[in-house]
Amino acid sequence: MNARRGVRFGSRGIQRGVSLIEVLVAVLVFGIGLLGLAALIIVSLRSTQTAYLRTQASVLAQGMSNRMRANPAGVWGGNYNGSYPLSSGGSASCSSSTCTPAQLAQQDGQYWSQELAAGLPSAAASIACDAATAGASPDSASLNERPPYGGNCSMSISWTERANGDTSHSSAATQTFVWNFQP
């Protein structure tokens, strides 16, 4: 009877060791799965940030194009052409007085410069409008009455964003949003 007990205890001891190895392997597999999930979440957050910045660029471009549509004399007079954010120039305020198209364009440029600086990291932008096809001179009284789509403008917005696989925060990629439109 003692011999039987020894066999039974012996086989139980082997099963306990196998169970421990199975648990360790299961914990290892579970840990690797959690690391993969953490990596997936990090990639998702970076992609969300990239999408957010691209949406910001699109919204900022649309906002400036709407300002330009409201001031066709300023657009075809070349008052919006140039680089943004504006580095110089006085404060243009049209709230208390009537503005000329050039003053309104300067005020729009200052507002847009502030929006660029607040909305995108290291933002730079430029606008170039081709008045050759506008159909009227900027001083013409018929400028506001001309049919739409009278000329072409090109807007370029660039900003820096961290590269997708970068974990060191040292490298940054420059992204550029270019939009051709007809105000």
Backbone as a chain_set.jsonl record, in Angstrom:
{"seq": "MNARRGVRFGSRGIQRGVSLIEVLVAVLVFGIGLLGLAALIIVSLRSTQTAYLRTQASVLAQGMSNRMRANPAGVWGGNYNGSYPLSSGGSASCSSSTCTPAQLAQQDGQYWSQELAAGLPSAAASIACDAATAGASPDSASLNERPPYGGNCSMSISWTERANGDTSHSSAATQTFVWNFQP", "coords": {"N": [[0.802, -1.172, 0.0], [1.987, 1.204, 0.657], [3.656, 1.57, -1.476], [1.889, 2.127, -3.527], [0.838, 4.523, -2.668], [3.072, 6.144, -2.876], [3.46, 6.253, -5.613], [1.191, 7.557, -6.431], [1.527, 10.034, -5.124], [3.845, 10.862, -6.353], [3.119, 11.222, -9.04], [1.36, 13.325, -8.754], [3.082, 15.356, -7.962], [4.545, 15.813, -10.304], [2.546, 16.789, -11.964], [1.953, 19.163, -10.669], [4.236, 20.713, -11.219], [4.108, 20.924, -14.019], [1.752, 22.344, -14.284], [2.549, 24.787, -13.168], [4.464, 25.622, -15.03], [2.785, 25.923, -17.227], [1.204, 28.05, -16.345], [3.147, 30.075, -16.148], [3.892, 30.323, -18.856], [1.425, 31.176, -19.891], [1.168, 33.65, -18.564], [3.341, 34.973, -19.698], [2.577, 35.065, -22.439], [0.252, 36.607, -22.178], [1.376, 38.976, -21.192], [2.959, 39.783, -23.395], [0.904, 40.257, -25.193], [-0.337, 42.448, -23.924], [1.715, 44.351, -24.158], [1.736, 44.644, -26.941], [-0.812, 45.73, -27.281], [-0.476, 48.167, -25.93], [1.408, 49.388, -27.629], [-0.17, 49.639, -29.893], [-2.08, 51.483, -29.022], [-0.465, 53.742, -28.66], [0.361, 54.266, -31.31], [-2.142, 54.817, -32.365], [-2.825, 57.175, -30.964], [-0.877, 58.923, -31.946], [-1.583, 58.981, -34.648], [-4.076, 60.135, -34.435], [-3.348, 62.691, -33.532], [-1.943, 63.601, -35.777], [-4.019, 63.633, -37.677], [-5.62, 65.551, -36.467], [-4.012, 67.875, -36.697], [-3.915, 68.142, -39.466], [-6.595, 68.592, -40.003], [-6.88, 71.026, -38.668], [-5.248, 72.647, -40.322], [-6.754, 72.591, -42.671], [-9.143, 73.823, -41.827], [-8.174, 76.356, -41.097], [-7.254, 77.259, -43.59], [-9.655, 77.337, -45.027], [-11.011, 79.284, -43.561], [-9.456, 81.61, -44.072], [-9.765, 81.776, -46.841], [-12.468, 82.364, -47.004], [-12.488, 84.904, -45.823], [-11.084, 86.213, -47.775], [-12.842, 86.008, -49.934], [-14.758, 87.777, -49.137], [-13.568, 90.177, -49.588], [-12.946, 91.074, -52.394], [-11.717, 93.184, -53.812], [-9.419, 93.66, -52.334], [-8.133, 91.213, -52.664], [-7.613, 91.033, -55.491], [-6.15, 93.269, -55.721], [-3.766, 92.515, -54.744], [-3.25, 92.515, -52.045], [-3.375, 90.42, -50.251], [-1.402, 88.713, -50.951], [1.599, 87.127, -50.063], [3.742, 86.201, -47.269], [2.935, 84.406, -44.321], [3.041, 83.654, -40.814], [2.607, 87.141, -40.291], [5.399, 89.157, -39.938], [5.941, 91.764, -39.476], [4.585, 95.066, -39.376], [2.04, 97.355, -38.551], [-0.685, 97.493, -36.214], [-3.768, 96.757, -37.509], [-6.909, 98.051, -37.406], [-10.228, 97.839, -38.009], [-12.553, 98.259, -36.753], [-13.697, 100.599, -35.751], [-13.799, 102.388, -37.793], [-14.28, 103.055, -41.323], [-12.877, 100.786, -43.537], [-10.279, 100.531, -45.986], [-9.867, 98.345, -48.826], [-7.221, 97.38, -48.702], [-6.503, 97.841, -46.015], [-8.343, 96.173, -44.725], [-7.47, 93.709, -45.697], [-4.97, 93.639, -44.472], [-5.725, 93.504, -41.777], [-7.124, 91.061, -41.807], [-4.973, 89.402, -42.424], [-3.418, 89.685, -40.087], [-5.118, 88.569, -38.138], [-5.282, 85.969, -39.155], [-2.616, 85.203, -38.971], [-2.318, 85.053, -36.187], [-4.092, 82.944, -35.667], [-2.83, 80.876, -37.068], [-0.451, 80.615, -35.594], [-1.49, 79.802, -33.147], [-2.842, 77.449, -33.774], [-1.245, 75.561, -35.169], [1.869, 73.817, -34.93], [4.898, 75.526, -35.286], [4.106, 76.999, -37.607], [3.879, 78.107, -40.991], [2.922, 80.071, -43.743], [1.759, 80.897, -47.052], [0.364, 83.025, -49.534], [-0.666, 83.398, -52.841], [-2.064, 85.161, -55.389], [-3.343, 85.174, -58.681], [-3.996, 87.71, -60.612], [-4.332, 88.049, -63.269], [-6.359, 86.789, -64.634], [-8.596, 87.833, -63.525], [-10.434, 89.591, -64.598], [-11.12, 92.244, -64.138], [-9.84, 95.407, -63.156], [-8.316, 96.143, -59.94], [-9.26, 98.59, -59.091], [-11.583, 98.975, -60.37], [-15.015, 99.694, -60.577], [-16.724, 97.685, -61.158], [-15.721, 95.415, -60.063], [-16.759, 94.06, -57.791], [-19.045, 93.161, -58.922], [-18.437, 91.346, -60.806], [-18.488, 88.094, -62.396], [-18.327, 85.028, -60.481], [-15.335, 83.079, -59.901], [-13.198, 84.362, -61.16], [-10.423, 84.513, -61.031], [-7.347, 82.933, -59.948], [-6.086, 81.593, -56.884], [-3.426, 80.545, -54.791], [-2.749, 78.774, -51.916], [-0.539, 77.982, -49.364], [0.224, 76.045, -46.604], [2.396, 75.209, -44.045], [3.706, 73.06, -41.482], [5.263, 71.639, -38.567], [5.524, 68.277, -37.537], [5.818, 65.503, -35.372], [7.599, 62.646, -36.461], [6.035, 59.556, -37.424], [7.066, 57.092, -36.371], [8.789, 57.98, -34.45], [10.287, 58.01, -31.347], [11.981, 59.436, -29.867], [11.577, 62.122, -29.831], [13.14, 63.841, -31.254], [13.294, 64.183, -34.024], [11.512, 65.894, -36.558], [8.933, 66.07, -38.901], [8.17, 67.975, -41.765], [5.084, 69.043, -42.763], [2.941, 69.841, -45.474], [0.251, 71.706, -46.65], [-1.399, 72.378, -49.514], [-3.412, 74.47, -51.357], [-5.36, 75.246, -54.094], [-7.499, 77.664, -55.228], [-10.483, 79.524, -56.129], [-11.371, 82.588, -55.335]], "CA": [[0.0, 0.0, 0.0], [2.875, 2.345, 0.642], [4.175, 1.735, -2.827], [0.854, 2.795, -4.31], [0.756, 5.929, -2.259], [4.232, 6.831, -3.427], [3.237, 6.474, -7.04], [0.185, 8.604, -6.579], [2.11, 11.323, -4.746], [4.842, 11.202, -7.356], [2.466, 11.741, -10.24], [0.814, 14.638, -8.395], [4.196, 16.307, -7.954], [4.866, 16.146, -11.692], [1.466, 17.625, -12.467], [2.081, 20.509, -10.109], [5.279, 21.409, -11.963], [3.597, 21.201, -15.353], [0.782, 23.423, -14.121], [3.308, 26.014, -12.928], [5.041, 26.018, -16.312], [1.675, 26.406, -18.046], [0.829, 29.369, -15.838], [4.2, 31.007, -16.535], [3.751, 30.554, -20.295], [0.21, 31.977, -20.071], [1.478, 35.015, -18.124], [4.232, 35.53, -20.718], [1.762, 35.37, -23.621], [-0.62, 37.718, -21.8], [2.232, 40.172, -21.111], [3.294, 40.197, -24.762], [-0.332, 40.827, -25.732], [-0.527, 43.791, -23.352], [2.691, 45.243, -24.783], [1.222, 44.926, -28.282], [-1.946, 46.641, -27.127], [0.069, 49.486, -25.583], [1.99, 49.94, -28.851], [-1.293, 49.999, -30.753], [-2.67, 52.712, -28.476], [0.467, 54.842, -28.95], [0.239, 54.565, -32.742], [-3.457, 55.426, -32.537], [-2.764, 58.549, -30.475], [-0.08, 59.72, -32.896], [-2.386, 59.158, -35.85], [-5.117, 61.094, -34.083], [-2.709, 64.003, -33.505], [-1.67, 63.963, -37.173], [-5.305, 63.973, -38.284], [-6.062, 66.82, -35.875], [-3.248, 68.97, -37.292], [-4.356, 68.3, -40.858], [-7.912, 69.23, -39.943], [-6.632, 72.426, -38.32], [-4.756, 73.325, -41.52], [-7.884, 72.729, -43.583], [-10.058, 74.824, -41.271], [-7.517, 77.667, -41.202], [-7.258, 77.639, -45.006], [-11.031, 77.69, -45.384], [-11.325, 80.568, -42.923], [-8.819, 82.709, -44.793], [-10.379, 81.915, -48.169], [-13.739, 83.063, -46.804], [-12.166, 86.328, -45.631], [-10.687, 86.755, -49.075], [-14.055, 86.137, -50.758], [-15.482, 88.959, -48.677], [-12.805, 91.371, -49.944], [-12.352, 90.824, -53.708], [-10.824, 94.282, -54.22], [-8.141, 93.424, -51.663], [-7.501, 90.036, -53.268], [-7.079, 91.328, -56.821], [-5.169, 94.342, -55.565], [-2.517, 91.902, -54.284], [-3.042, 92.803, -50.627], [-3.286, 89.177, -49.476], [-0.219, 87.99, -51.387], [2.741, 87.239, -49.162], [4.02, 85.135, -46.307], [2.308, 84.503, -43.013], [2.57, 84.777, -40.017], [3.195, 88.435, -40.572], [6.455, 89.458, -38.978], [5.99, 93.196, -39.203], [3.37, 95.793, -39.726], [1.297, 97.863, -37.413], [-1.973, 96.902, -35.911], [-4.85, 97.273, -38.335], [-8.194, 97.881, -36.761], [-11.304, 98.391, -38.822], [-13.791, 98.174, -35.984], [-14.318, 101.895, -35.474], [-13.826, 103.24, -38.982], [-14.412, 102.371, -42.595], [-11.573, 100.312, -44.005], [-10.008, 100.324, -47.404], [-9.592, 96.922, -49.06], [-5.858, 97.062, -48.238], [-6.529, 97.77, -44.546], [-9.075, 94.967, -44.358], [-6.568, 92.585, -45.983], [-3.941, 93.625, -43.426], [-6.358, 93.016, -40.557], [-7.344, 89.628, -42.011], [-3.669, 88.746, -42.326], [-3.01, 89.639, -38.685], [-5.952, 87.565, -37.463], [-4.892, 84.648, -39.641], [-1.3, 84.915, -38.389], [-2.546, 84.624, -34.807], [-4.716, 81.622, -35.72], [-1.8, 79.917, -37.473], [0.46, 80.399, -34.465], [-2.194, 79.082, -32.081], [-3.407, 76.178, -34.212], [-0.297, 74.618, -35.747], [3.236, 74.006, -34.436], [5.868, 76.098, -36.241], [3.343, 77.211, -38.837], [4.256, 79.118, -41.978], [1.958, 80.02, -44.834], [1.891, 81.905, -48.092], [-0.769, 83.162, -50.453], [-0.336, 84.05, -54.109], [-3.235, 85.242, -56.258], [-3.06, 85.564, -60.05], [-5.055, 88.633, -61.007], [-4.376, 88.172, -64.724], [-7.642, 86.294, -65.14], [-9.663, 88.35, -62.664], [-11.464, 90.198, -65.434], [-11.312, 93.659, -63.842], [-8.745, 95.962, -62.369], [-8.734, 96.287, -58.54], [-9.921, 99.87, -58.854], [-12.798, 99.008, -61.163], [-16.266, 99.657, -59.808], [-17.425, 96.447, -61.481], [-15.012, 94.276, -59.481], [-17.659, 93.314, -56.923], [-20.15, 92.658, -59.72], [-17.94, 90.377, -61.78], [-18.932, 86.73, -62.098], [-17.372, 84.303, -59.648], [-14.275, 82.321, -60.554], [-12.502, 85.267, -62.059], [-8.974, 84.419, -60.9], [-6.891, 81.801, -59.15], [-5.193, 81.828, -55.758], [-2.783, 79.36, -54.245], [-2.437, 78.938, -50.501], [0.313, 76.9, -48.873], [0.416, 76.072, -45.153], [3.295, 74.133, -43.604], [3.903, 72.953, -40.049], [6.095, 70.485, -38.212], [4.924, 67.28, -36.658], [6.728, 64.409, -35.067], [7.491, 61.503, -37.358], [5.161, 58.536, -36.848], [7.77, 56.084, -35.584], [9.794, 58.627, -33.616], [10.04, 57.971, -29.908], [12.991, 60.258, -29.193], [11.121, 63.511, -29.896], [14.203, 64.662, -31.817], [13.092, 64.506, -35.429], [10.184, 66.397, -36.887], [8.665, 66.104, -40.336], [7.415, 69.139, -42.201], [3.904, 68.723, -43.554], [2.502, 70.995, -46.245], [-1.104, 71.688, -47.193], [-1.45, 73.33, -50.623], [-4.781, 74.574, -51.833], [-5.632, 76.173, -55.186], [-8.929, 77.992, -55.165], [-10.939, 80.719, -56.803], [-12.224, 83.336, -54.384]], "C": [[0.865, 1.264, 0.0], [3.425, 2.608, -0.751], [3.144, 2.45, -3.706], [0.747, 4.27, -3.953], [1.905, 6.729, -2.85], [4.057, 7.145, -4.893], [2.23, 7.6, -7.235], [0.754, 9.972, -6.206], [3.116, 11.783, -5.788], [4.2, 11.797, -8.599], [1.825, 13.099, -9.96], [1.902, 15.7, -8.415], [4.571, 16.724, -9.371], [3.783, 17.047, -12.264], [1.544, 19.032, -11.9], [3.132, 21.304, -10.859], [4.827, 21.786, -13.359], [2.591, 22.344, -15.281], [1.485, 24.752, -13.909], [3.934, 26.516, -14.22], [3.946, 26.556, -17.226], [1.24, 27.797, -17.623], [1.87, 30.395, -16.24], [4.124, 31.326, -18.033], [2.522, 31.424, -20.561], [0.447, 33.434, -19.667], [2.387, 35.699, -19.145], [3.45, 35.922, -21.964], [0.849, 36.562, -23.341], [0.177, 39.029, -21.737], [2.616, 40.691, -22.483], [2.066, 40.813, -25.431], [-0.593, 42.226, -25.206], [0.469, 44.785, -23.93], [2.254, 45.615, -26.207], [0.059, 45.892, -28.249], [-1.476, 48.051, -26.789], [0.686, 50.151, -26.819], [0.892, 50.394, -29.811], [-1.946, 51.303, -30.295], [-1.775, 53.905, -28.774], [0.378, 55.243, -30.417], [-1.103, 55.25, -33.018], [-3.458, 56.887, -32.083], [-1.966, 59.441, -31.423], [-0.863, 59.973, -34.176], [-3.503, 60.168, -35.608], [-4.546, 62.511, -34.064], [-2.424, 64.488, -34.925], [-2.96, 64.389, -37.869], [-5.828, 65.304, -37.752], [-5.329, 67.995, -36.53], [-3.647, 69.194, -38.743], [-5.735, 68.937, -40.931], [-7.772, 70.706, -39.604], [-6.176, 73.208, -39.545], [-5.894, 73.563, -42.504], [-8.855, 73.811, -43.11], [-9.463, 76.222, -41.388], [-7.502, 78.157, -42.648], [-8.652, 78.074, -45.438], [-11.419, 79.045, -44.791], [-10.713, 81.748, -43.669], [-9.421, 82.876, -46.182], [-11.736, 82.609, -48.068], [-13.521, 84.549, -46.572], [-11.812, 86.971, -46.964], [-11.891, 86.921, -50.001], [-14.856, 87.384, -50.379], [-14.79, 90.257, -49.08], [-12.147, 91.175, -51.321], [-11.418, 91.938, -54.175], [-9.454, 94.124, -53.564], [-7.396, 92.245, -52.261], [-6.842, 90.409, -54.579], [-6.183, 92.547, -56.818], [-3.833, 93.812, -55.047], [-2.249, 92.08, -52.807], [-2.94, 91.558, -49.755], [-2.033, 88.378, -49.834], [0.916, 88.193, -50.387], [2.863, 86.045, -48.248], [3.374, 85.441, -44.971], [2.972, 83.492, -42.102], [3.319, 86.053, -40.356], [4.227, 88.755, -39.503], [6.515, 90.934, -38.637], [4.669, 93.828, -39.588], [2.622, 96.204, -38.479], [-0.023, 97.145, -37.245], [-3.031, 97.558, -36.781], [-6.163, 96.998, -37.627], [-9.249, 98.586, -37.596], [-12.612, 98.426, -38.047], [-14.467, 99.521, -35.793], [-14.396, 102.794, -36.696], [-14.01, 102.376, -40.219], [-13.021, 102.014, -43.103], [-11.485, 100.331, -45.515], [-9.789, 98.823, -47.604], [-8.2, 96.501, -48.571], [-5.813, 96.944, -46.718], [-7.251, 96.514, -44.061], [-8.215, 93.718, -44.6], [-5.474, 92.493, -44.918], [-4.524, 93.084, -42.121], [-6.634, 91.506, -40.665], [-6.047, 88.845, -41.87], [-3.184, 88.646, -40.892], [-3.82, 88.608, -37.909], [-5.534, 86.152, -37.86], [-3.524, 84.24, -39.085], [-1.437, 84.415, -36.955], [-3.16, 83.226, -34.773], [-3.711, 80.548, -36.117], [-0.88, 79.576, -36.306], [-0.204, 79.588, -33.36], [-2.602, 77.667, -32.494], [-2.431, 75.136, -34.699], [1.1, 74.868, -35.2], [4.173, 74.472, -35.55], [5.225, 76.34, -37.603], [3.958, 78.306, -39.698], [3.292, 78.966, -43.141], [2.283, 81.085, -45.863], [0.653, 81.87, -48.972], [-0.269, 83.888, -51.687], [-1.571, 83.994, -54.994], [-2.82, 85.78, -57.618], [-4.221, 86.412, -60.544], [-5.186, 88.748, -62.518], [-5.714, 87.727, -65.296], [-8.823, 86.828, -64.339], [-10.762, 89.059, -63.444], [-11.722, 91.665, -65.151], [-10.121, 94.142, -63.035], [-9.231, 96.141, -60.932], [-9.478, 97.581, -58.251], [-11.255, 99.975, -59.585], [-14.024, 98.911, -60.264], [-17.006, 98.347, -60.052], [-16.771, 95.225, -60.851], [-15.935, 93.437, -58.611], [-18.838, 92.723, -57.683], [-19.712, 91.598, -60.72], [-18.441, 88.984, -61.426], [-17.896, 86.03, -61.221], [-16.342, 83.564, -60.509], [-13.509, 83.163, -61.56], [-11.0, 85.201, -61.971], [-8.61, 83.271, -59.989], [-5.953, 82.242, -58.035], [-4.614, 80.49, -55.308], [-2.377, 79.665, -52.807], [-1.62, 77.724, -50.065], [0.519, 77.09, -47.37], [1.34, 74.918, -44.791], [3.453, 74.214, -42.095], [4.782, 71.746, -39.779], [5.299, 69.555, -37.315], [5.917, 66.152, -36.493], [6.51, 63.267, -36.037], [6.747, 60.377, -36.659], [5.885, 57.522, -35.981], [8.77, 56.667, -34.604], [9.405, 58.563, -32.149], [11.001, 58.881, -29.162], [12.622, 61.731, -29.151], [12.155, 64.41, -30.561], [13.948, 65.036, -33.271], [11.654, 64.948, -35.66], [10.067, 66.45, -38.398], [7.852, 67.348, -40.653], [6.291, 68.663, -43.111], [3.45, 69.988, -44.274], [1.107, 70.728, -46.821], [-1.147, 72.762, -48.278], [-2.871, 73.296, -51.185], [-4.854, 75.628, -52.936], [-7.123, 76.416, -55.223], [-9.212, 79.268, -55.92], [-11.861, 81.486, -55.886], [-13.377, 84.053, -55.077]], "O": [[0.496, 2.274, -0.599], [3.629, 3.758, -1.14], [3.505, 3.286, -4.535], [0.588, 5.134, -4.815], [1.72, 7.87, -3.275], [4.47, 8.208, -5.356], [2.398, 8.472, -8.087], [0.494, 10.96, -6.893], [3.218, 12.977, -6.069], [4.701, 12.781, -9.145], [1.759, 13.939, -10.857], [1.659, 16.828, -8.844], [4.886, 17.891, -9.602], [4.097, 17.99, -12.99], [1.227, 19.996, -12.597], [2.921, 22.49, -11.112], [5.144, 22.877, -13.833], [2.592, 23.222, -16.144], [1.032, 25.765, -14.442], [3.932, 27.72, -14.478], [4.159, 27.545, -17.928], [0.939, 28.636, -18.473], [1.504, 31.5, -16.641], [4.278, 32.482, -18.427], [2.588, 32.331, -21.391], [-0.018, 34.349, -20.346], [2.214, 36.885, -19.425], [3.65, 37.016, -22.492], [0.696, 37.435, -24.195], [-0.305, 40.07, -22.183], [2.602, 41.899, -22.719], [2.191, 41.795, -26.163], [-1.025, 43.101, -25.957], [0.118, 45.941, -24.169], [2.388, 46.767, -26.621], [-0.043, 46.778, -29.097], [-2.021, 49.026, -27.306], [0.502, 51.35, -27.031], [1.025, 51.428, -30.466], [-2.32, 52.132, -31.125], [-2.276, 54.979, -29.109], [0.325, 56.432, -30.733], [-1.169, 56.172, -33.831], [-4.034, 57.742, -32.755], [-2.345, 60.586, -31.669], [-0.808, 61.071, -34.728], [-3.83, 60.962, -36.49], [-5.201, 63.441, -34.537], [-2.642, 65.659, -35.236], [-2.982, 65.398, -38.574], [-6.409, 66.091, -38.499], [-5.954, 68.996, -36.88], [-3.708, 70.337, -39.195], [-6.008, 69.734, -41.829], [-8.462, 71.546, -40.182], [-6.66, 74.314, -39.787], [-5.979, 74.634, -43.105], [-9.33, 74.617, -43.909], [-10.167, 77.169, -41.738], [-7.716, 79.343, -42.902], [-8.803, 79.074, -46.14], [-12.077, 79.852, -45.447], [-11.372, 82.766, -43.876], [-9.574, 84.003, -46.655], [-12.108, 83.365, -48.965], [-14.288, 85.371, -47.073], [-12.184, 88.11, -47.245], [-11.948, 87.878, -50.773], [-15.547, 87.966, -51.216], [-15.369, 91.333, -48.929], [-10.921, 91.115, -51.409], [-10.432, 91.668, -54.86], [-8.435, 94.427, -54.185], [-6.169, 92.266, -52.357], [-5.656, 90.143, -54.779], [-5.521, 92.83, -57.816], [-2.871, 94.571, -54.924], [-1.135, 91.825, -52.349], [-2.463, 91.641, -48.624], [-1.647, 87.468, -49.1], [1.155, 89.309, -49.926], [2.193, 85.026, -48.418], [3.283, 86.596, -44.554], [3.456, 82.488, -42.625], [4.51, 86.035, -40.667], [3.956, 88.637, -38.308], [7.083, 91.313, -37.613], [3.757, 93.157, -40.072], [2.585, 95.48, -37.484], [-0.404, 96.298, -38.053], [-3.168, 98.781, -36.783], [-6.482, 95.857, -37.295], [-9.159, 99.787, -37.85], [-13.675, 98.606, -38.641], [-15.691, 99.583, -35.683], [-15.003, 103.863, -36.634], [-13.911, 101.15, -40.173], [-12.11, 102.842, -43.096], [-12.48, 100.169, -46.222], [-9.548, 98.106, -46.632], [-8.028, 95.385, -48.082], [-5.158, 96.048, -46.186], [-6.821, 95.873, -43.103], [-8.234, 92.784, -43.799], [-5.095, 91.396, -44.508], [-3.878, 92.29, -41.437], [-6.399, 90.765, -39.711], [-6.018, 87.767, -41.277], [-2.599, 87.633, -40.51], [-3.264, 87.856, -37.109], [-5.442, 85.257, -37.02], [-3.302, 83.072, -38.766], [-0.759, 83.47, -36.554], [-2.783, 82.409, -33.933], [-3.729, 79.443, -35.574], [-0.57, 78.411, -36.059], [0.45, 78.774, -32.708], [-2.697, 76.781, -31.644], [-2.733, 73.944, -34.658], [1.486, 76.023, -35.02], [4.223, 73.872, -36.624], [5.76, 75.924, -38.631], [4.487, 79.296, -39.193], [2.892, 77.852, -43.482], [2.992, 82.051, -45.579], [-0.005, 80.841, -49.13], [0.462, 84.873, -51.588], [-2.066, 82.913, -55.314], [-2.039, 86.727, -57.705], [-5.294, 85.896, -60.856], [-6.058, 89.467, -63.006], [-6.151, 88.235, -66.329], [-9.937, 86.319, -64.467], [-11.904, 89.118, -62.989], [-12.495, 92.287, -65.88], [-9.48, 93.369, -62.322], [-10.434, 96.277, -60.71], [-10.236, 97.666, -57.284], [-11.974, 100.962, -59.429], [-14.051, 98.134, -59.309], [-17.831, 97.943, -59.232], [-17.223, 94.103, -61.081], [-15.895, 92.209, -58.688], [-19.556, 91.876, -57.152], [-20.55, 91.015, -61.409], [-18.782, 88.724, -60.272], [-16.723, 86.401, -61.223], [-16.504, 83.459, -61.725], [-13.215, 82.72, -62.67], [-10.336, 85.813, -62.808], [-9.477, 82.699, -59.328], [-5.134, 83.143, -58.213], [-5.251, 79.444, -55.436], [-1.744, 80.682, -52.526], [-1.973, 76.583, -50.364], [0.934, 78.158, -46.921], [1.095, 73.778, -45.185], [3.35, 75.288, -41.502], [5.015, 70.927, -40.668], [4.519, 69.981, -36.463], [6.745, 65.889, -37.366], [5.375, 62.953, -36.394], [6.816, 60.252, -35.436], [5.358, 57.126, -34.941], [9.528, 55.921, -33.984], [8.325, 59.009, -31.76], [10.858, 59.079, -27.955], [13.303, 62.513, -28.489], [12.061, 65.632, -30.444], [14.354, 66.115, -33.703], [10.717, 64.443, -35.042], [11.01, 66.838, -39.088], [6.956, 67.726, -39.898], [6.524, 67.969, -44.101], [3.567, 71.087, -43.732], [0.837, 69.673, -47.395], [-0.949, 73.941, -47.982], [-3.436, 72.234, -51.445], [-4.453, 76.774, -52.73], [-7.915, 75.474, -55.248], [-8.3, 80.0, -56.301], [-13.006, 81.087, -55.677], [-14.176, 84.718, -54.417]]}, "num_chains": 1, "name": "protein.A"}
